Amino acid sequence: MAICHFDVKAVSRATGRSAVAAAAYRTGETLTNDRDGVTHDYAKRTGVDGKFVVVPSGCEWAADRSKLWNAAEAAERRKDAKVAREYVVAIPHELDAPAREALVRGFAEAIVERFG
């Protein structure tokens, strides 16, 4: 039986988090936060099945993960700002890897289409 889980979490400066650090962790990459100069290195992290960025037309610059999340950080000035949202989605293990990726990509495209 398939069990699904969906959770939305805010990435807030008030809790000491940053959008750049969250993106680096979720993707298993190394990203540098331009706001405070901290480099977040999660390149050795395992368990990342896939990673992609879905952007609306006209925003091709946002396909670069570093530029996207540093722009999100720069857009907010308050020390307690919510700079991003994390969508945690548990996909049923009954689906194979390509079907899981297609499901997540479809969800991401629907979010981008709705909110731009």
Secondary structure as GFF3:
##gff-version 3
##sequence-region A 1 116
A	DSSP	beta_strand	5	12	.	.	.	ID=ss1
A	DSSP	three_ten_helix	13	15	.	.	.	ID=ss2
A	DSSP	alpha_helix	19	27	.	.	.	ID=ss3
A	DSSP	beta_strand	30	32	.	.	.	ID=ss4
A	DSSP	beta_strand	39	41	.	.	.	ID=ss5
A	DSSP	three_ten_helix	60	63	.	.	.	ID=ss6
A	DSSP	alpha_helix	65	75	.	.	.	ID=ss7
A	DSSP	beta_strand	82	90	.	.	.	ID=ss8
A	DSSP	alpha_helix	97	115	.	.	.	ID=ss9
###
